[in-house]
Amino acid sequence: MRKIILILAFLLLFSQGFTQRKTASSFKIAFYNVENLFDTIDNPQKNDNDFLPTAKVAWTSQRYHQKLMHIASVLGAIDSLNLPAIVGLSEIENMGVLQDLISCKPLRTGKYKAILEEGEDPRGINVALIYRGDVMRYIRHRTFPSATSFKSRSILYVKFVNMKKDTFHIFVNHWKSREGDGAETEAKRVESATILRHLTDSLLTMNLRTNIVILGDFNDEPGDKSISGVLGAIKPTEKPVAKSLYDLMYIRKENGEGTLYYKGWDLFDQIIVSGNLLMKKPEKGAVILPPYAYIFKPEWILYKNKNGEMIPNRTASSSTYFGGYSDHLPVYTIVKN
């Protein structure tokens, strides 16, 4: 009997070790525009009046905590067995909100660490990043202004090294929103693209084999001027080159997919990477393989509109509380190593 117990114990340890090695062989990087994740406290320095208990659509403590659980549930469901290693976020009010988010039950096992630097956005919404310290080792971070001609959300830059000593340079973005047909605000997104291009060029000049991952809600499509022209992010090819940037969502757009819905599907939430991440085989280092990137779209975060289409179930509009998740869908990629 003792011998059987010892054998079973050995098999259990072996299976756990195998699971850990299997888990370590890949990890996910995600991005999610969480649609106005504000606390209920008035910040007199920011225009957050729409997210107070006294607002037209009352933003109560109950609604705030429900929103936190909704967002945490979505991120946890991307892979409940192996939570994303890195998640870029947009529309987060402050660090307190971010800490509340990672404390929610669906994310607790990830033991996430949080990064957020408040920027100059008049409404007080920021980009942020959470990461698992058991997968990625933090090196440093800083923010860069995404524009000089107007007050804007910053670009968040974070440098990591994974457990196999591959270095990753992550940029989290949320560019100027569209007004009308988007043409009147295009110059502002082009300005953000120009700044980001300077940042990525400086990294690639130092080392062509740099692993760059750009996450964000760009408020432009993969083929628009700011993305494909100024930033230079193109459709992945069979023979990628190290010095180029590739938009992993390009093929999704060609297939008619989107991450938010307004009179039709738009694909503003994107993941863009440097060529080095598409060039190698897994045994040679970190690599992203076809189909490159995914839109997380389970039915439970959607609702059926009047045209019978299943679209993102948002939290609220300017006049109505819906109690949904976000007006955007999250996107993610899988890094093999």
Helices and strands as residue ranges (DSSP letters): H 2-24, E 26-37, G 49-51, H 61-78, E 86-92, H 95-102, H 105-108, E 112-115, E 126-132, E 136-144, E 155-162, E 167-174, G 183-185, H 186-206, E 212-217, I 225-231, E 233-234, E 245-247, H 250-254, E 260-261, E 265-266, E 269-274, H 276-279, G 282-284, E 293-295, G 299-301, E 302-304, E 310-312, E 331-336
